[in-house]
C-alpha cells in the first residue's frame, strides 16, 4: 500500500519547507521554500558553514549583500535536489517599500543568474502587504516570478490574484494558532479549522474565477491539516511532517478540485488600495499575524546578519 505522502502527491505538488539541504536531498520534492527563520537555523549547522564563508567572501564587507548571497547560495544548493523552483525571500524590513523591494528582488535574481541559475527556477518571496503586492505586480511583468507570503486574509488573496502573481502562500498553521489562543482551546477539530477553511475559500475563489495564480498551503501544525487540503495546487511541508506522512499508509482522497470550486458561492471582488486596507483591517487575525510575521522574519534576519558580521570580523584575524 502506498504512503499518505505518495498518495498526496497524486493530488498536489509537494514542496519542502526547509533550509536544510540534506533534508531536501532526502525527500526530493518538486519545489522548496526558504525564509529568514529557516536560513538562520540552517546557518547555525556546521554542515553549511562553507556557504556562510562563501557569502561573506562574495559580499566584501556589505552585510546586506552577504544576506542575499547566503540566501542565493542555499537556493542554488537546494536546486540541485529539486526539479522545480526554490523560493527566496526579500528582506522583511522592505515590506512597506515597493521600490526597494523591487530593487532587492532584481538583485537576488541577478545573483542567481551570476551563479548560472535561470530566473524561471526562482520565486522571489515578498510579504503580502499592499506595497509587496504592487512590487510583485511589476516584477512579474519583468519575468521575475513571485511567491507572496505571510498571507492570512481573503483581501490579500484577492489583491494578489488581481496583480497576476505566480503563487501565494496562505499560512494555515498560524491562522489555527491565533484562533486556538483566542478561544483558549488545546485544539480545533479539522472540520472547524479556520486555517483549512481559509485556504479552501481562496482556492475555490481562484478556480471559480479563472485566476492563474497558484495556491500553496503553508505553515502546517499537523498532518490532518495537510490531508484536508489534498488537491490544493501546492503544499509546502516541513521535514518532520513529511516524515509522518511517509510512514502513514493509506489513500488520501482529493478534498479540493476545480470542479468543486465552480459551485462555490463566491462573487468576484475588485479592491483598490483603500478597500484592500479596510477589508484586511476588518480581519483581526490577519492584521495581527501579518504584523507579527514581518517582525519575526525581521528578528531572525537580524540575528543572521549579526552572525555574518561576527564571522566576517573574525575571518581576517583567523587568516
C-alpha positions as CSV (number, residue, x, y, z in Angstrom):
1,X,0.0,0.0,0.0
2,X,1.3,3.5,-0.8
3,X,2.0,6.0,1.9
4,X,-0.1,9.1,2.5
5,X,2.8,11.2,1.1
6,X,2.8,9.2,-2.1
7,X,-1.0,9.4,-2.4
8,X,-1.0,13.2,-1.6
9,X,1.5,13.7,-4.4
10,X,-1.2,12.4,-6.9
11,X,-3.4,15.4,-6.0
12,X,-1.0,18.3,-5.0
13,X,2.6,19.3,-5.8
14,X,4.6,18.6,-2.6
15,X,7.2,21.3,-1.6
16,X,9.8,21.0,1.1
17,X,9.6,23.9,3.6
18,X,13.2,23.9,4.9
19,X,16.7,25.4,4.5
20,X,18.2,22.0,5.3
21,X,19.8,21.0,2.0
22,X,20.2,17.4,3.2
23,X,16.6,17.1,4.1
24,X,15.7,18.4,0.6
25,X,18.0,15.8,-0.9
26,X,16.3,13.1,1.1
27,X,12.7,14.0,0.2
28,X,13.3,15.1,-3.3
29,X,10.3,17.4,-3.6
30,X,9.3,19.2,-6.7
31,X,10.0,22.6,-5.2
32,X,11.4,24.0,-2.0
33,X,10.8,27.2,0.1
34,X,13.1,29.1,2.4
35,X,12.7,32.1,4.7
36,X,14.9,34.0,7.2
37,X,13.9,31.8,10.1
38,X,14.8,28.6,8.2
39,X,18.0,30.1,6.9
40,X,19.0,31.1,10.4
41,X,18.5,27.6,11.7
42,X,20.4,26.1,8.7
43,X,23.3,28.6,9.0
44,X,24.0,27.5,12.6
45,X,24.5,24.0,11.4
46,X,28.3,23.2,10.8
47,X,27.4,21.2,7.7
48,X,26.6,24.5,5.9
49,X,29.3,26.7,7.3
50,X,31.0,26.8,3.9
51,X,28.0,28.6,2.5
52,X,28.4,31.4,5.0
53,X,32.1,31.7,4.3
54,X,31.3,31.9,0.5
55,X,28.6,34.6,1.1
56,X,30.9,36.7,3.3
57,X,33.7,36.5,0.7
58,X,31.5,37.5,-2.2
59,X,29.8,40.4,-0.3
60,X,33.2,42.1,0.6
61,X,32.1,43.7,3.8
62,X,28.5,44.5,2.8
63,X,26.2,42.8,5.4
64,X,23.0,43.2,3.4
65,X,24.7,41.8,0.3
66,X,26.0,38.9,2.3
67,X,22.5,38.1,3.4
68,X,21.4,38.0,-0.2
69,X,24.4,36.0,-1.2
70,X,23.7,33.5,1.6
71,X,20.1,33.0,0.6
72,X,21.1,32.5,-3.0
73,X,23.9,30.1,-2.0
74,X,21.4,28.0,-0.1
75,X,18.9,28.3,-3.0
76,X,21.4,27.1,-5.6
77,X,22.4,24.0,-3.5
78,X,18.7,23.2,-2.9
79,X,18.0,23.4,-6.7
80,X,20.5,20.6,-7.2
81,X,17.9,18.3,-5.5
82,X,14.6,19.6,-6.9
83,X,13.3,19.5,-10.4
84,X,11.3,22.8,-10.0
85,X,11.8,26.0,-8.1
86,X,13.2,27.5,-4.9
87,X,11.6,30.5,-3.1
88,X,14.0,33.1,-1.7
89,X,12.7,35.9,0.5
90,X,13.3,39.7,0.2
91,X,14.3,41.4,3.4
92,X,11.3,41.8,5.7
93,X,12.3,45.4,6.5
94,X,11.3,46.3,3.0
95,X,7.7,45.0,3.4
96,X,6.3,48.5,3.1
97,X,8.6,49.9,0.4
98,X,7.6,48.9,-3.1
99,X,10.6,50.5,-4.8
100,X,13.3,49.0,-2.6
101,X,11.5,45.6,-2.7
102,X,11.8,45.7,-6.5
103,X,15.4,46.6,-6.3
104,X,16.2,43.8,-3.8
105,X,14.3,41.2,-5.9
106,X,16.2,42.2,-9.0
107,X,19.5,41.9,-7.1
108,X,18.5,38.4,-5.8
109,X,17.7,37.3,-9.4
110,X,20.9,38.8,-10.6
111,X,22.9,36.8,-8.1
112,X,21.2,33.6,-9.1
113,X,21.9,34.3,-12.8
114,X,25.6,35.0,-11.9
115,X,25.7,31.5,-10.5
116,X,24.1,30.0,-13.6
117,X,20.6,29.6,-12.3
118,X,17.8,30.7,-14.7
119,X,15.2,33.1,-13.2
120,X,12.5,30.6,-14.1
121,X,13.7,28.4,-11.3
122,X,13.4,31.0,-8.6
123,X,10.4,32.5,-6.9
124,X,11.1,35.8,-5.1
125,X,9.1,35.9,-1.8
126,X,7.5,39.1,-0.7
127,X,5.2,39.8,2.2
128,X,1.6,40.2,1.2
129,X,1.3,43.9,2.1
130,X,-0.2,46.3,-0.3
131,X,3.3,47.5,-1.2
132,X,4.6,44.0,-1.6
133,X,1.8,43.1,-3.9
134,X,2.5,46.2,-6.0
135,X,6.2,45.2,-6.2
136,X,5.2,41.7,-7.3
137,X,2.9,43.1,-10.0
138,X,5.8,45.0,-11.6
139,X,8.3,42.2,-11.1
140,X,6.0,39.7,-12.8
141,X,5.9,41.9,-15.9
142,X,9.7,41.7,-15.9
143,X,9.7,37.9,-15.9
144,X,10.6,37.7,-12.2
145,X,8.1,35.3,-10.7
146,X,6.9,35.9,-7.1
147,X,5.6,34.0,-4.1
148,X,3.5,36.2,-1.9
149,X,4.0,35.0,1.7
150,X,2.5,35.9,5.1
151,X,-0.9,35.7,3.6
152,X,-3.7,35.5,6.1
153,X,-6.7,37.4,4.8
154,X,-9.1,37.0,1.8
155,X,-8.3,40.6,0.9
156,X,-4.6,39.7,0.5
157,X,-5.6,36.7,-1.7
158,X,-7.9,38.8,-3.9
159,X,-5.3,41.5,-4.4
160,X,-2.6,39.0,-5.3
161,X,-4.7,37.3,-7.9
162,X,-5.6,40.7,-9.5
163,X,-1.9,41.6,-9.5
164,X,-1.1,38.4,-11.5
165,X,1.4,37.0,-9.1
166,X,2.7,33.5,-9.8
167,X,1.9,31.9,-6.4
168,X,0.6,32.7,-2.9
169,X,1.4,31.0,0.4
170,X,-1.6,31.2,2.9
171,X,-0.4,30.2,6.4
172,X,-2.7,27.5,7.7
173,X,-0.9,26.9,11.0
174,X,-0.5,30.5,12.1
175,X,-4.2,31.1,11.5
176,X,-5.0,28.0,13.5
177,X,-2.6,29.2,16.3
178,X,-4.3,32.6,16.6
179,X,-7.9,31.2,16.8
180,X,-6.8,28.5,19.3
181,X,-5.3,31.1,21.5
182,X,-8.3,33.4,21.2
183,X,-10.7,30.6,22.1
184,X,-8.4,29.2,24.8
185,X,-8.5,25.7,23.3
186,X,-5.9,23.0,23.1
187,X,-7.1,22.0,19.6
188,X,-9.6,22.9,17.0
189,X,-11.3,20.0,15.1
190,X,-10.3,19.8,11.4
191,X,-13.9,20.3,10.2
192,X,-13.8,23.7,12.1
193,X,-10.1,24.6,11.4
194,X,-10.1,28.2,10.3
195,X,-6.7,27.8,8.5
196,X,-8.0,24.9,6.4
197,X,-11.2,26.9,5.7
198,X,-9.2,30.0,4.6
199,X,-7.2,28.1,2.1
200,X,-10.3,26.2,0.8
201,X,-12.1,29.5,0.2
202,X,-9.1,31.1,-1.5
203,X,-8.6,28.1,-3.7
204,X,-12.3,28.0,-4.6
205,X,-12.3,31.7,-5.5
206,X,-9.3,31.4,-7.7
207,X,-10.6,28.4,-9.6
208,X,-14.1,29.7,-9.9
209,X,-13.0,32.9,-11.5
210,X,-10.2,31.5,-13.6
211,X,-7.2,33.1,-12.0
212,X,-3.8,31.6,-13.0
213,X,-2.2,32.4,-9.6
214,X,-1.4,29.1,-7.7
215,X,-2.3,28.5,-4.1
216,X,0.3,26.8,-1.9
217,X,-0.9,25.9,1.6
218,X,1.9,26.6,4.1
219,X,2.7,26.6,7.8
220,X,1.1,23.3,8.9
221,X,0.9,22.1,12.5
222,X,-0.4,18.6,11.9
223,X,-0.8,16.1,9.1
224,X,-4.6,16.3,9.2
225,X,-4.5,19.9,8.0
226,X,-2.4,18.9,5.0
227,X,-4.6,16.0,4.1
228,X,-7.7,18.2,4.4
229,X,-6.2,20.3,1.6
230,X,-5.3,17.5,-0.8
231,X,-5.8,18.9,-4.3
232,X,-4.5,22.4,-3.4
233,X,-2.1,23.4,-6.2
234,X,0.9,23.0,-3.9
235,X,1.5,22.2,-0.3
236,X,4.8,23.2,1.4
237,X,5.6,20.9,4.3
238,X,8.3,20.8,6.9
239,X,10.6,17.7,7.1
240,X,9.0,16.4,10.4
241,X,5.6,16.3,8.8
242,X,6.9,14.8,5.5
243,X,8.4,12.0,7.7
244,X,5.0,11.4,9.4
245,X,3.2,11.3,6.0
246,X,5.8,8.9,4.6
247,X,5.3,6.5,7.4
248,X,1.5,6.5,7.4
249,X,-0.2,4.2,5.0
250,X,-3.4,4.9,3.2
251,X,-5.0,6.5,0.2
252,X,-5.7,10.3,0.5
253,X,-8.9,11.4,-1.0
254,X,-8.9,14.6,-3.0
255,X,-10.5,17.4,-1.0
256,X,-10.1,20.4,-3.3
257,X,-10.7,20.4,-7.1
258,X,-11.6,23.0,-9.8
259,X,-14.8,21.1,-10.4
260,X,-16.0,21.6,-6.8
261,X,-14.8,25.2,-6.9
262,X,-17.2,26.1,-9.7
263,X,-20.2,25.7,-7.4
264,X,-18.7,27.9,-4.6
265,X,-20.9,30.9,-3.8
266,X,-18.0,33.5,-4.1
267,X,-18.6,36.7,-6.1
268,X,-15.7,38.3,-7.8
269,X,-14.3,41.3,-6.0
270,X,-12.3,44.3,-7.1
271,X,-10.1,46.0,-4.5
272,X,-8.4,49.4,-4.7
273,X,-5.9,50.4,-2.0
274,X,-8.5,51.8,0.3
275,X,-10.9,48.9,0.1
276,X,-8.0,46.4,0.4
277,X,-6.7,48.1,3.6
278,X,-10.1,48.3,5.1
279,X,-11.1,44.7,4.3
280,X,-7.7,43.4,5.7
281,X,-8.1,45.6,8.8
282,X,-11.5,44.2,9.5
283,X,-9.9,40.8,9.9
284,X,-8.2,41.0,13.4
285,X,-6.4,37.7,13.0
286,X,-4.9,38.7,9.6
287,X,-3.9,42.1,10.9
288,X,-2.2,40.6,13.9
289,X,-0.5,37.7,12.1
290,X,0.8,39.8,9.2
291,X,2.4,42.3,11.5
292,X,3.8,39.6,13.8
293,X,5.1,37.6,10.9
294,X,7.0,40.5,9.4
295,X,8.5,41.3,12.9
296,X,9.5,37.6,13.4
297,X,11.2,37.3,10.0
298,X,13.0,40.6,10.6
299,X,14.2,39.5,14.0
300,X,15.6,36.3,12.6
301,X,17.2,38.1,9.7
302,X,18.9,40.5,12.1
303,X,20.2,37.5,14.1
304,X,21.6,36.0,10.9
305,X,23.1,39.4,9.9
306,X,24.8,39.6,13.3
307,X,26.2,36.1,12.8
308,X,27.5,37.1,9.4
309,X,29.1,40.3,10.7
310,X,30.8,38.4,13.6
311,X,32.2,35.7,11.3
312,X,33.4,38.4,8.8
313,X,35.2,40.2,11.6
314,X,36.8,37.0,12.8
315,X,37.9,36.0,9.3
316,X,40.9,38.4,9.0
317,X,42.1,37.5,12.5
318,X,42.0,33.9,11.7
319,X,43.8,34.5,8.4
